[in-house]
Amino acid sequence: MRNPTKILLIAAALLLLFSCGQRKKRQAEEPEPVRAFPTVEIPSIYTEAEDILAYRTEHYWDAYFAGTGKTDTSLVLGVPKLEVEQALANYIGMLDYVPLDKAQYGMQKMFLNLESAQRRDTSNHVYLAITDMVSKYLYDPNSPLRNEDYYQPFVAAMSQSDLTPDNIKAAYGYQAFVTGLNRRGTVAADFAGRSLDGKNFTLHGIKADYTLLFFSNPGCHACKEIIENLISMPNLDGMIESGKLAVVNIYIDEDLEAWKQYEYNYPRNWYNGYNPGQTIRNEQLYDVRAIPSLYLLDKDKKVIFKDAPVEKVLPFIENLK
């Protein structure tokens, strides 16, 4: 005869096991908690706008990287990926309003916070997600926010970090090298140009308060748009004539016949030429990753804008006095 008490005990045990299993299943199926990208709390001792901006730049990522997250690829440390991307875009815009050394320090600190977050929980995907985002926004030639001066300290750290896969470290090391060329505030590398009629000139030999260095190709649609935007500026010819601005339009590739046939499309008061011997590419004087590419230099040929989006360079020229 079966023992009723024993049967009840077995049933209770089975029920307990089942309920525990159900709880574990529900826990496993529960979505990762979602949070908003955190804002920076400014200590009350900071009252001046410049100090507040500097503090926000330095500490922008602190609270975010202190968060946690697992494997949900739509979230990065619990924040929706698109929201993190928007936060990064906002941060890049903020860096334009602080000195370059502070902007670069902010990027260095961002990377250190990122490393700490990944080491704290190696199961999350934050390192891969954020490094991909930063590369896309700051280094992709098609990004309207690209800025190699901001990217350089970040990618230099990536090339040395043990969190970066060994098979791509060399690529990041190369990026760290080329983003160090012609940094903002340094004297741009000199090079030779030759016009269609055989006249030679050098970048450093051109005298002007500002020099727009324009790497272009014949038939390039985006180049044509830049040319049209420039010649539509009502004060451009006056600035060129007075020595306020020089436009140096350089072809750096091999097909000279194509360039010669197209050269008549360029304004006659520009320095239009090709680079003899292709020294710009062969000696890595500039890292021209995509055409068109714009640099703006001051009277000493120091870099003001480096391979900058047209949306930044042209308004600056329009507002020259």
N, C-alpha and C positions, 0 to 999 in steps of 0.2 A: 504493500500500500504506500502510495506516495505521501511524503511529509509536506503538509500544506505550508508550514512555516518556511521550509527549505525552498519550496517553489516560489514563495513570495520574495525571499531574499535574492534568488537568482533573477527573478523578473525585475526587481528594483535595480540590481547591478546592471542588467542589460539596458534598462531605461536610462540609467546614469551614463553608461558608455555612449548610447545613442545621442543623448542630449549634448554631451561634451563634443561628440563628433559634429553635430549640427552647429554648435557654437563656433568651432574651429572653421567649419565650412563657411559660415556667415562672415567670420572675421577675415577669412582669405578673400571673400568676394567683396568686402567693403571697399569702396573707392578710397584712394589716397586723399586725406584732407586737403582742401584747397584754401589758399590764403592770398591776400592781395600783396602786391609788391610793397614792402614797407617804406615809409617816408623817413627822412632824416630828422631826428629831433635836435634842434639847435640849442646848445646851452645858453642860458640867459646872459652870460658874460660877453657873448658876441653880439654887438649892436651895429657895427658898421657893415654896410652892404658888402664891401670887399672881403672882410673877415668871414662873414656868413657864407659867401660863395666859396671861399677857400676851404672852410670847414665842411661844407656840403660836398665839395669835390672829393675831399680826402676820405669822408666817411659814408659816401653814398651807398656802398655795397655791404657795409658791416652787418646790418640787421638781416639783410637778405641771405647772406652766406652762413649766418648762424642758424638758419632753418634746416629742416630735414626733408628727405624725399626718397622715394624708392624707384620703382621701375616704370611708372606710368609716363610714357614718352610725351604725352600732351602737357605734362607738368614738369617744371624744373625746380627742385626743392620746394614743391608744393604750390608754386605759382604757375598759372597758365603760361605756356611757352610764348604765345603772342604778346602777353603782358610783359614778360621779361625782355623780349625784343624791343618793345616800345620804351621800356626803362633804359635799355642800352642806347637807343637812338637819342633819348632825352639827355643822357649823360654825355654823349659825344657832343651834342650841341652846347652843353654847359662848358665843356673844356675850351671852347673857342673864346671864353670870356676870362680865362685865367692865364697867367704867364706859362710859357711852354714847359718850364721845369716843373711847375706844379701839376700841369696836365699829365706829364709823363710819370710823375710820382704817383698820381692817382691811378694810372694804369698799372704801375708796378704793385701798388697795394691791392688793387683788384685781383691781380694774379695770385698774390700770396693768400688772400682770403679764399680764392677758388681752390688752391691746393689744399688748404686746411679743411675745407668742406669735403673734398673728395677723400682725404685720408681719414677723416672722422667716420665716414661710412663708405667703405669701398664698394658697397652694392649699388650705390646710386650712379646716375649717368651724368652728373653735373659737369664734370671736367670736359667730357666730349661735347656736351651741348653748348657750353659757354664758349669754349675755344672755337668751335665752328661758327658761332654767332659773331664773335669779335672779328674773326678772319673775314667773314662775309661783309660786315658793315664797314670795316676799316681798310681792307686790302683788295677786295674785289674791284677790278677796273670799272665795273658798271655801277658801283654803289655811289649814290649822290652824297654819301657821308664819308667817303674814303679819306683817310688821312694817315700817311705813312709815319709821320712824326709821332702820332699817338700809338700807332700799332707797334713801332719799333721796340720799345721796352717790354711790351707784352710778348711779342714773338721771340725776342731774345731769351726771355725766361722760359718759354715753351721749349725752345731748342735745347735747354739744359735740364729740364725737369725729368725725373724718373717716371712721372705719370704719363709722359708723352711716349707713345709706342716707338720702339727703336727704328721701325721701318720708315717712319716719316720725320725723324729728328733731323736728318740731313737736309730735307726740304725746308724745314723751319729755320735751320741754321743759315741756309742760303737767303731766305727772306730777311732774316735779321741783318745780313750783310748788305743787301741791296737797299733796304729801307734806311740804312745809315748813310747812303750817298746823298749829297746835296741837301742836307737837313736845313730846316728853317733857321735863318740867322747865320748860316755859313755862306762863304763865297761859292757860287755855282762854278762847276768845272768849265774851263775854257775849251773851245773847240774851233775848228776852221769851217768856214762855209765858202761856197763858190756859186756865183750867180750864173744865169744862163749865158751872159755875154763874156764869161770867163774871169770876172773880177773876184778877187779873194777878199774875205773879211774874217775877223774873229769876233767871238761874242764879247770878250773883254775890251776889244778895240772900239766898240760902239759906244758913243757918248750920249747918254740920256738920263733924265731923272729916274725914269722907270723903263724897264725892258720887259715886254711880253714875249716869252719864248714859247713858240707854237710848233710842236711836232705834228706834221700833217702828211697826208698821202693824196695823190691825185685821184679824183673821183670819189673820195670819202664823203658820204652824205653828212655825217656829223661835223666834219671839217667845214663843209660848205655852209652849214648853218652858223657856225662860229664866225666865219668870214662875213656872212651877211649881217649878223648881229653887230659885228665890229664896225663895218662900213656905214651902218645905219646910225651910229652915234654921231650927233651933230657936231661934237667938239673934237672928234678923233683927228681929222686932218690938221686942225689948229694945234693940237698937242704934239703931233709928229713934227710939224714945221717949226715949232718953238723949241724943240728938244726936250719937251716934257716926257714924251713917250716914244719908244722905238719898238716896232713889231718885227721880230726875227722869226721867219717862217721857214722851217728846216725840214728837208726830206732826208731820211736816214737809211732808206732801203736800196736795193740793187738795180731796179729797173729804171735807169736814167732816161731811156727813150720815152717811157710813159710820163715821167715827170716833165721832160722838156716839152712834150706836146700839150701838157696841161698848164704849164707855167703862166701862160698869158692870162689865166683867170685870176691871178693874184694882183692886188693893188700895187701900183708902180712905186708908191712911197714907202713900201715895206722892204725889209731885207729878205728877199726870197732866194733860197739857195739849197744846194745839196751838200752833204758832208763827204768831202773827198777821202777815199780810203776807208770810209765807214768806221772811223775811229770811235764815234759815239757808242756804237754797238760793240765793236771788236775789243775796245779797251775798257768797256763798262764804265764810261764816263757818266752815263745816265741809264737808269733802268726804265726804258720805255716799254711798258708791258702792253699797252694798247694805244691805238691812234683814234682820235686826237689826244694829245697830252699838253697841258698848259702849266707853265711856270711863270711867276711874276717876280722880277728882281728889282732891287733899288739901284741907286746911282753907282754904288760900289759893287754891284752885281751880287749882293747878298740876297738870299732867297726869302721872299715874303710868302709866296704860295708855292707849294711843291706838288706837281701832278694833281692839281686841285680841280674840283668840279667847276664847270663853266658858270654855274649859278652863284659861285663865290667870287670868281675872278672878274667877270664882266661888270657887275655892279661896283666893284672897287674901282675899276678904270673909269667908269662913268662919273664917279664922284671925285675924281682927281681935280684939284684946283690948280 
